[in-house]
Amino acid sequence: MPGDGVHVVWLLLLGVHRGRYFLLTGQKISAEEAPGLGIVGEVLPKGQLMARARVLADEFAKKPPLALRYTRVALTQHLKRAMQDLLGYGLVIEGLGVIDAQGS
C-alpha cells in the first residue's frame, strides 16, 4: 500500500495515469530515469552533491528573502491542500492493507 502521502505526491509529480501506474506496480525508478520523469531536477554523482548544493545556496542567498519565501509558499500551497484533503484517507487505506496482509 502506498503510504505517508506518496499517493498524493506521485500523482502531482507524474500525472494521474503514470503516477497510478507506478503506485500500483511498485516499479522502481532509477536515478537515471528520475529527471526524465520530472521527479527531480538533476542527479549528480555523490562527490559533486555538496558543491552543487553550495552553488544553489549561493544563488538563493543573492535573491530577496521575502520573494523566495513567498514564492515557495505560492508553489507549495496546492501540495499542502492536497495533503490536507487526501493524507488521512491514504493512511487509513495503508492501515487496512497492513491488517489485511497480517490476516493472510
DRENLOTOR-707394 format. One line per field, with one value per residue (C-alpha): residue in three letters; residue number from 1; x, y, z. Coordinates in steps of 0.25 Angstrom, whole numbers, plus 5000, padded with zeros to 4 digits. Layout:
N
r c(ALA;...)
k c(NUM;...)
px c(X;...)
py c(Y;...)
pz c(Z;...)
//
This chain:
104
r c(MET;PRO;GLY;ASP;GLY;VAL;HIS;VAL;VAL;TRP;LEU;LEU;LEU;LEU;GLY;VAL;HIS;ARG;GLY;ARG;TYR;PHE;LEU;LEU;THR;GLY;GLN;LYS;ILE;SER;ALA;GLU;GLU;ALA;PRO;GLY;LEU;GLY;ILE;VAL;GLY;GLU;VAL;LEU;PRO;LYS;GLY;GLN;LEU;MET;ALA;ARG;ALA;ARG;VAL;LEU;ALA;ASP;GLU;PHE;ALA;LYS;LYS;PRO;PRO;LEU;ALA;LEU;ARG;TYR;THR;ARG;VAL;ALA;LEU;THR;GLN;HIS;LEU;LYS;ARG;ALA;MET;GLN;ASP;LEU;LEU;GLY;TYR;GLY;LEU;VAL;ILE;GLU;GLY;LEU;GLY;VAL;ILE;ASP;ALA;GLN;GLY;SER)
k c(1;2;3;4;5;6;7;8;9;10;11;12;13;14;15;16;17;18;19;20;21;22;23;24;25;26;27;28;29;30;31;32;33;34;35;36;37;38;39;40;41;42;43;44;45;46;47;48;49;50;51;52;53;54;55;56;57;58;59;60;61;62;63;64;65;66;67;68;69;70;71;72;73;74;75;76;77;78;79;80;81;82;83;84;85;86;87;88;89;90;91;92;93;94;95;96;97;98;99;100;101;102;103;104)
px c(5000;5005;5007;5011;5005;5012;4999;4997;5011;5013;5001;5005;5019;5016;5002;4990;4992;5007;5006;4995;5004;5016;5008;5000;5012;5022;5032;5045;5050;5065;5073;5076;5061;5056;5060;5053;5040;5040;5042;5056;5062;5076;5084;5099;5110;5111;5125;5118;5106;5111;5118;5105;5097;5106;5105;5090;5090;5099;5089;5077;5085;5086;5071;5062;5058;5043;5042;5048;5039;5026;5029;5031;5018;5011;5018;5015;5000;4994;5002;4999;4984;4984;4991;4981;4970;4976;4986;4977;4969;4982;4987;4974;4976;4990;4986;4975;4985;4995;4983;4979;4993;4995;4982;4986)
py c(5000;5014;5021;5034;5043;5037;5035;5050;5054;5043;5048;5062;5059;5049;5052;5043;5031;5030;5032;5022;5012;5013;5013;5000;4993;4997;4998;5005;5017;5018;5031;5032;5031;5041;5054;5050;5047;5060;5055;5062;5074;5068;5055;5057;5047;5047;5054;5066;5067;5077;5086;5087;5090;5101;5107;5107;5112;5124;5127;5127;5136;5147;5147;5156;5147;5151;5148;5134;5131;5135;5129;5116;5118;5120;5108;5098;5103;5093;5081;5085;5086;5072;5066;5072;5067;5053;5049;5043;5035;5029;5026;5018;5010;5007;5003;4994;4988;4984;4978;4970;4965;4960;4953;4945)
pz c(5000;4997;5010;5016;5005;4993;4987;4987;4983;4972;4965;4965;4960;4950;4946;4949;4939;4941;4956;4957;4949;4958;4971;4966;4960;4971;4959;4964;4957;4955;4957;4942;4939;4950;4943;4930;4938;4945;4959;4961;4955;4954;4958;4962;4966;4981;4981;4974;4982;4993;4983;4975;4987;4991;4977;4978;4993;4988;4977;4986;4996;4986;4984;4993;5005;5005;4990;4992;5004;4998;4984;4992;4999;4986;4979;4991;4994;4985;4991;5005;5001;4994;5006;5016;5007;5004;5014;5025;5014;5009;5023;5026;5013;5017;5031;5025;5015;5027;5035;5022;5020;5034;5033;5020)
//
